[in-house]
Amino acid sequence: MDLSLYLEEFRKAILQMGPPENFALQIVQDVIRPQKHTKLAQDENQLLENILRRLLQELVSSAVQSTEPVMQYGMSIDEKETSQGHIPRLLDIVLYLCEKEHVEGGMIFQLLEDLTEMSTLRNCKDIFGYIESKQDILGKQELFARGKLVMLRTCNQLLRRLSKASDVVFCGRILMFLAHFFPLSERSAVNIKGVFNTSNETKYEKQPPDGFSIDFNFYKTFWSLQEFFCNPASLALASTKWQKFTSSLMVVLNTFDAQPLSDEEGDANILEEESATFSIKYLTSSKLMGLELKDPSFRRHVLMQCLILFDYLKAPGKNEKDIPSETMREEIKSCEERVKKLLEVTPPRGKDFLQKIEHILQRENNWVWWKRDGCAPFEKQPIEKKTINDVTKKRRPRWRLGNKELSQLWKWSDQNPNALTDPQRVRSPAISDYWKPLAEDMDESAGIEAEYHHRNNRVYCWKGLRFSARQDLEGFSRFTDHGIEGVVPLELLPPDVRAKYQAKPNERSKRAKKEEAKGAVQQVDENQMATPASENDGEGTRSDPDGPSAGMDVDTAIATGNVSQGGISTPEENKLSSDTDIGQEAGQLEADAEVEPGMIDGETDAEVDLDTAGFFVLEPNNMRGDFRLFAQGNIIYYSLKFSLPHCCTHFYICFSAK
């Protein structure tokens, strides 16, 4: 098909009503007839791009011949507010095809670049307005990746064509668009090397004018400072330039001090700023020098340049050769303080103005650090939600010595033996200091939630039990009844909580009985060990013929419980005691029959005092032991002492009966 026929088909498409999604893809399929139904191949994309660029060129030529604005060419006169020109309509169709990935994504950026190159600056303002309106679509990732460099080239070409003095607003629109269109971490918009625009020269008079009285030396000194402001890096490299700069700056600052501004001049300056247009540079005529010195904005402009230069010289991340010397840093500090004082006294609202400038310079330092670190990206991709099946089980960490605590203990010191003798090593705390956090958790007025209590920390509880076992046995004994909270010393608890863990009076009396019984057992053992050997030998000699039988009698007497406080009883005493015991047992049985179920000796089962934790069976083959019976008052105590083989510890079991 001839190229003119292709152009005619797209001209008809531009004139169609309705949104582009209703007919755009169908037009491409009818004209190009792609191999794939919805996506063009590389050669097909190239053919379509050539057709569209040719059509755009003809539309711009027709708009110029008709003397109509480019973006309004072809717009209906009757429906001018609702209708759309031919070129914006064409751009909308191409933008839709690029967004849906039917054609190559960079095609719309190429058409915009061609359109700005073929148009005048007046038409470029309308074209750029269209670009700003489509910023959200053009900034999508699938389009931005393909056309960001073309868009950057288009904007830079526009900036070169514009005047920085008369087209300030349009230049600002372009820069603001680039700042929004490109991400913050885009390196193409960052001056990585810190190159200065040394071509921005400030021209001023070198010879004094005739017939005009002025301090021309001050005029030359003042405007010569712009050479240093244009290239601050030159001051750090040559000490002679720095000395020349400081001497010239002192002359200017002294003049500002000698000619202070009044509040009336500051108020007049506010009115002038509201009515006047902004100018990017001040005039350098020597005839205006006197008036400019009375202008507060002019003074602030020069003083701000000084602060920017000082901030650059102090900036972090510079090379060692660019770092100022110690004397230079002191001079910078003194000059900076003087400049800030002049800004503070310059009307209007000098203090507020100085605070804002300091805040801006502080933020500028953050950007300098960011550039020094390689312009790390600010954007973070959103975290994708993982399903349960995607989450893999995390492997438990392997510790060198079995668990985390032991591994940390091993790494406590480079030379572990030295850690044991280190005077600064961790010592065991006092029991009251250790349990204080848990006592605070138990106080309901503190309002600490249960999940944050120290009782949930297993390591903390384990260490605390060890400390209590060594330092507070009474508190340690409460662990069985009350758990870990019962181990806390009572003096640390509030009164209402303390009553819950205090021991009852009957429990204290029972504990005293236990201690008394154990002391009696030990006293009997000591008395038996202290019996003179001569008495035992004498008795053995008198009953020598019946020695074995006598020994059996003694064992039988001990085994049957026939023991008094003075030793083994006689047969008469045994008979008397046996009769007495029989009578007592009969009476006791009758008394027991009258006791209510669940009562033992008039006390409930809960109050029965058991001195043993279990029952043991003595077997001669694997256990050695002896039996003791003694009386104290009206209580008879049975004491069993035994030891296990291959064990040097003796075990005691003591029963008491009234």
HELIX and SHEET records of a PDB file:
HELIX    1   1 LEU A    3  LEU A   15  1                                  13    
HELIX    2   2 PRO A   20  ASN A   22  5                                   3    
HELIX    3   3 ALA A   24  ILE A   32  1                                   9    
HELIX    4   4 GLN A   42  GLN A   65  1                                  24    
HELIX    5   5 VAL A   70  GLN A   72  5                                   3    
HELIX    6   6 HIS A   86  GLU A   99  1                                  14    
HELIX    7   7 MET A  107  MET A  118  1                                  12    
HELIX    8   8 LEU A  121  SER A  133  1                                  13    
HELIX    9   9 GLN A  135  LEU A  138  1                                   4    
HELIX   10  10 GLN A  141  ARG A  161  1                                  21    
HELIX   11  11 VAL A  168  PHE A  181  1                                  14    
HELIX   12  12 ARG A  187  ALA A  189  5                                   3    
HELIX   13  13 PHE A  216  CYS A  230  1                                  15    
HELIX   14  14 ALA A  233  LEU A  237  1                                   5    
HELIX   15  15 SER A  239  ALA A  258  1                                  20    
HELIX   16  16 ASP A  263  SER A  275  1                                  13    
HELIX   17  17 SER A  286  LEU A  288  5                                   3    
HELIX   18  18 MET A  289  LEU A  293  1                                   5    
HELIX   19  19 PRO A  296  LEU A  313  1                                  18    
HELIX   20  20 GLU A  320  ASP A  322  5                                   3    
HELIX   21  21 GLU A  326  VAL A  345  1                                  20    
HELIX   22  22 GLY A  350  ARG A  372  1                                  23    
HELIX   23  23 LYS A  404  TRP A  410  1                                   7    
HELIX   24  24 ASN A  416  THR A  421  1                                   6    
HELIX   25  25 ILE A  431  MET A  442  1                                  12    
HELIX   26  26 GLU A  444  ALA A  446  5                                   3    
HELIX   27  27 ALA A  450  TYR A  452  5                                   3    
HELIX   28  28 HIS A  454  ASN A  456  5                                   3    
HELIX   29  29 ARG A  458  GLN A  471  1                                  14    
HELIX   30  30 LEU A  473  SER A  477  1                                   5    
HELIX   31  31 PHE A  479  HIS A  482  1                                   4    
HELIX   32  32 GLY A  483  VAL A  487  5                                   5    
HELIX   33  33 LEU A  490  LEU A  492  5                                   3    
HELIX   34  34 PRO A  495  TYR A  501  1                                   7    
HELIX   35  35 PRO A  505  MET A  529  1                                  25    
HELIX   36  36 ALA A  533  ARG A  542  1                                  10    
HELIX   37  37 GLY A  547  THR A  560  1                                  14    
HELIX   38  38 PRO A  571  GLU A  594  1                                  24    
HELIX   39  39 ASP A  605  GLU A  607  5                                   3    
SHEET    1   A 2 VAL A 563  SER A 564  0                                        
SHEET    2   A 2 GLY A 567  ILE A 568 -1                                        
SHEET    1   B 2 MET A 599  ILE A 600  0                                        
SHEET    2   B 2 GLU A 603  THR A 604 -1                                        
SHEET    1   C 3 ARG A 624  GLN A 632  0                                        
SHEET    2   C 3 ILE A 635  SER A 643 -1                                        
SHEET    3   C 3 HIS A 650  ALA A 657 -1                                        
END                                                                             
